[in-house]
Amino acid sequence: MNRGYFNVLSLLLREEPAQAALLDDVCEGPLITVTDLTTEGVLPVPSESAKPLKAASDAGAALFDL
């Protein structure tokens, strides 16, 4: 295995405690409800704004055409 892979893995492992703490903060925080989104006008999504994603034809291009 390439030494670069071990370097990346060690860097990711070093960040794990901070990532776990962030996840705990997010999970313990307030939830956004459907009612909240409806009250703020986010829901329902207008039909002209909702369109299916299409796979890009060129593998080198963006993953999806929006």
C-alpha positions in Angstrom: 0.0 0.0 0.0 1.2 3.5 -0.8 2.5 5.6 2.1 0.2 8.4 1.1 -2.8 6.2 1.9 -1.5 5.6 5.4 -1.0 9.3 5.8 -4.5 10.1 4.8 -5.9 7.4 7.1 -3.9 8.7 10.1 -5.1 12.3 9.4 -8.7 11.1 9.3 -8.3 9.1 12.5 -6.8 12.2 14.2 -10.0 14.1 13.4 -12.4 11.5 14.7 -12.8 12.9 18.2 -13.7 16.3 16.8 -16.1 14.8 14.3 -17.8 12.8 17.1 -18.2 15.9 19.2 -19.7 17.8 16.3 -22.1 14.9 15.6 -23.2 14.9 19.3 -23.8 18.7 19.1 -25.9 18.3 16.0 -27.9 15.4 17.4 -28.6 17.2 20.7 -29.7 20.5 18.9 -33.1 21.5 17.9 -34.9 19.8 15.1 -36.5 21.6 12.1 -40.0 20.3 11.6 -42.3 20.2 8.6 -44.4 22.9 10.3 -41.3 25.1 10.7 -40.5 24.7 7.0 -44.2 25.3 5.9 -44.4 28.4 8.2 -41.3 29.9 6.6 -42.5 29.2 3.1 -40.0 26.5 2.2 -42.7 23.9 1.9 -44.5 22.9 -0.2 -41.8 23.1 -3.0 -43.3 24.8 -6.1 -43.7 22.3 -8.9 -41.6 24.4 -11.3 -38.7 24.1 -8.8 -38.9 20.3 -8.4 -37.3 18.6 -11.3 -35.6 15.2 -11.4 -31.8 15.0 -11.6 -30.3 13.7 -14.8 -27.0 11.8 -15.0 -24.3 13.7 -16.9 -23.4 12.2 -20.2 -19.7 13.0 -19.9 -17.9 11.1 -17.1 -15.6 14.1 -16.6 -18.4 16.6 -16.2 -20.4 17.3 -13.1 -22.1 14.3 -11.6 -25.6 15.6 -12.2 -27.0 18.3 -14.5 -29.1 20.6 -12.4 
